[in-house]
Amino acid sequence: MRAGGRQNHSGAMAPSRRLPSCGPKTARPAGTSEPSTRAGPNWATLAEAQLYSEELGIRLDKLSDRELFKWFLASSLFGARVTPFIAKQGYLALRRNVRLTPRQMLKIGEKEIYVLLLQAGYVRAAKEKSSYIVQACQKLLASFQGSLEKLHDKAESPRQLEALVTEFPGWGPVTANIFLRELRPFWKKADPSPLRRVVDYARERGLDLRQIPRKSLSFARLEAGIVRELAKRGERRKLGTRGAAVKVAPGDSLFR
């Protein structure tokens, strides 16, 4: 089920919602606080950022079960305690060797998935993640006939949709957030709160994310841009869903 209204895939902001850019001559828009003294990001550039699903060649706007499952699988990999680069390599390794459907993933089995993830650099996480992928595919087939659209239709609210997603083996609130946040513009009931670290990053630099429609494609692009900015700056903290950020060892996923 598509969300109401079609979104502009250019990611451009409407004039009334224009984001501040870097530079001393830029006036602050309504809803933003006084920025900190640190150098600010170029919000206009971040607002046009590529979605992580787009980077992987996944077309969420099609809302086909095949494209949705690809993102489901990729989100599971991004949710592991590995770097985003390794997670991407894991997805690409699976895509090169398997037709990405729940049935085909079960057909090749946990052992083959483990080998492919190991080759992609998962190392310690490979065994656990390959097991979770198989279990998640089994549940998706048993509970929703392999259709993520049916999962969406079963949910009566955004919160129930999040609850259904977190029932998959190996999925917690953070992995569910990764999956659902890029689906906000396309799935009516996909509307997770932004990760706390993303909100803090924007607020500390003078931007109140509440001033931007959260179901818009522009918001999804800005969110993806902020996550990339955090990764680029070498942040070594979990992107927690609530509470204080927790320090983690170098190499842990910046999505967590």
C-alpha positions in Angstrom: 0.0 0.0 0.0 1.4 3.3 -1.1 1.6 6.3 1.2 -0.8 9.1 0.2 0.6 11.4 -2.5 3.6 10.8 -4.7 7.0 12.1 -3.7 9.4 14.1 -5.8 12.4 11.8 -6.4 14.7 14.6 -6.8 14.7 15.1 -3.1 14.3 18.9 -3.4 12.9 20.8 -0.5 9.7 23.0 -1.0 10.6 26.7 -0.7 8.7 27.0 2.7 10.8 24.1 4.1 14.2 25.2 2.7 17.1 24.0 4.8 20.0 26.2 6.0 23.3 25.9 4.1 26.7 26.5 5.5 28.1 30.0 5.6 27.9 33.0 7.8 25.5 34.9 5.4 22.8 32.2 5.6 19.7 33.2 7.7 18.3 30.6 10.0 14.9 29.4 9.0 12.0 29.2 11.5 12.2 26.3 13.8 16.0 26.1 14.0 18.0 27.0 17.1 21.2 29.0 17.3 23.8 26.7 15.8 26.9 25.7 17.7 30.3 27.2 16.9 31.5 24.1 15.1 31.5 24.2 11.3 28.0 23.3 10.0 27.1 20.8 7.3 25.8 21.8 3.9 22.1 20.9 4.5 21.1 21.4 0.9 23.6 18.7 -0.1 22.6 16.3 2.7 18.9 16.8 1.7 19.7 15.4 -1.7 21.6 12.4 -0.4 21.2 9.0 -2.0 19.2 6.5 0.0 21.1 3.4 1.1 18.6 1.3 -0.8 19.3 3.3 -3.9 23.0 2.8 -3.4 22.4 -0.9 -3.5 20.2 -0.6 -6.7 17.0 -1.4 -4.7 13.8 0.4 -6.0 11.6 0.8 -2.9 9.2 3.1 -4.9 8.1 0.1 -6.9 6.8 -1.5 -3.7 7.1 -5.0 -5.3 7.7 -7.9 -2.9 11.0 -8.7 -4.6 12.4 -5.2 -4.1 11.0 -5.1 -0.5 12.7 -8.4 0.3 16.0 -7.1 -1.1 15.9 -4.2 1.3 14.7 -6.5 4.1 17.8 -8.6 3.6 20.1 -5.6 3.3 18.7 -4.1 6.5 19.4 -7.3 8.3 23.0 -7.2 7.2 23.4 -3.5 8.1 22.0 -4.3 11.5 24.9 -6.6 12.4 27.9 -5.4 14.4 30.0 -4.8 11.3 30.9 -1.6 9.4 28.5 -0.4 6.7 31.1 -1.2 4.1 31.2 -4.9 5.1 27.4 -5.0 5.3 27.2 -3.7 1.7 29.8 -6.2 0.6 27.7 -9.0 2.2 24.6 -7.9 0.4 26.4 -7.7 -3.0 28.0 -11.1 -2.5 24.5 -12.6 -1.9 23.1 -10.7 -4.9 25.8 -12.0 -7.2 25.2 -15.6 -6.2 21.5 -16.0 -5.4 18.2 -14.9 -6.7 17.1 -12.8 -3.7 13.8 -14.3 -2.7 12.9 -16.0 0.6 12.6 -19.4 -1.0 15.9 -19.2 -2.9 17.6 -18.1 0.3 16.3 -21.2 2.0 17.2 -23.3 -1.0 20.9 -22.4 -0.8 20.8 -22.9 2.9 22.6 -21.5 6.0 26.0 -23.1 5.1 26.3 -21.4 1.7 25.1 -18.0 3.1 27.7 -18.4 5.8 30.5 -18.9 3.2 29.4 -15.9 1.2 29.2 -13.6 4.3 32.6 -14.9 5.5 34.1 -14.0 2.1 32.6 -10.6 2.3 34.4 -9.9 5.6 31.8 -10.8 8.3 34.2 -13.2 10.1 32.8 -13.5 13.7 29.3 -12.3 12.7 28.9 -14.6 9.7 27.6 -17.7 11.5 25.1 -15.9 13.6 23.8 -13.7 10.8 23.5 -16.6 8.3 21.4 -18.5 10.9 19.2 -15.4 11.5 18.7 -14.9 7.7 17.4 -18.5 7.3 15.1 -18.2 10.3 13.8 -14.8 9.1 13.0 -16.3 5.7 11.2 -19.2 7.3 9.1 -16.9 9.4 8.3 -14.6 6.4 7.1 -17.6 4.4 5.2 -19.2 7.3 3.5 -16.1 8.6 3.1 -13.9 5.5 3.5 -16.3 2.5 6.8 -14.6 1.8 5.2 -11.2 1.2 6.3 -8.1 3.0 3.3 -6.3 1.6 1.1 -8.7 3.5 3.1 -8.0 6.7 2.4 -4.2 6.1 -1.3 -4.9 5.5 -1.6 -6.9 8.7 -0.3 -4.0 10.8 -3.0 -1.5 12.0 -0.6 1.3 12.9 3.1 2.3 12.5 3.8 1.1 16.0 2.3 -2.3 15.3 4.3 -2.5 12.0 7.5 -1.9 14.0 6.4 -4.6 16.5 5.8 -7.1 13.7 9.2 -6.4 12.1 11.0 -6.9 15.4 9.5 -10.3 15.7 11.9 -11.6 13.0 14.8 -13.6 14.4 17.9 -11.4 14.9 15.8 -8.2 14.5 15.7 -5.5 17.2 14.5 -1.9 17.3 17.6 -0.6 15.5 17.4 -3.1 12.6 13.7 -2.4 12.3 14.5 1.3 12.1 17.0 0.8 9.3 14.4 -1.1 7.3 11.4 1.2 7.9 13.0 4.6 7.8 13.7 4.5 4.0 10.1 3.1 3.5 8.4 6.1 5.1 7.7 7.9 1.8 6.3 4.7 0.2 4.6 2.6 2.9 1.6 4.2 4.6 2.4 2.7 8.0 6.2 3.0 8.0 7.0 5.9 10.3 9.7 5.1 12.8 11.2 7.9 14.9 14.6 9.0 13.8 17.5 7.5 15.7 18.5 9.6 18.6 22.0 10.3 17.3 20.6 11.7 14.0 18.3 14.0 15.9 21.2 15.2 18.2 23.5 15.8 15.2 20.9 18.0 13.5 19.9 19.9 16.6 23.5 20.6 17.7 24.0 22.2 14.3 20.9 24.3 14.3 18.3 22.2 12.5 15.1 21.0 14.1 14.0 17.9 12.2 10.5 18.3 13.4 10.1 21.2 11.0 10.4 18.8 8.0 7.5 16.4 7.1 8.8 13.0 8.3 7.0 11.0 5.6 8.6 13.0 2.8 11.3 11.7 0.5 13.3 14.8 1.4 13.4 13.8 5.1 14.5 10.2 4.2 17.3 11.6 2.0 18.4 14.1 4.7 18.4 11.3 7.3 20.6 9.1 5.0 22.9 12.1 4.5 23.3 12.6 8.2 24.0 8.9 8.8 26.7 9.1 6.1 28.1 12.3 7.7 28.4 10.6 11.0 30.2 7.6 9.4 32.5 9.9 7.5 33.5 11.7 10.7 34.5 8.5 12.3 31.8 8.4 14.9 32.3 5.5 17.3 29.0 5.5 19.0 25.8 3.6 18.7 23.0 5.4 17.1 20.6 4.5 19.9 16.9 4.7 19.6 16.6 6.4 23.0 18.8 7.4 25.9 22.5 8.3 25.8 24.7 7.1 23.1 26.9 4.1 24.1 30.5 3.8 23.1 31.4 0.8 21.0 34.6 -0.6 19.7 36.0 0.5 16.4 34.5 -1.5 13.5 31.0 -1.8 15.0 28.2 -0.7 12.8 27.4 3.0 12.9 23.8 2.0 12.2 23.5 0.6 15.7 
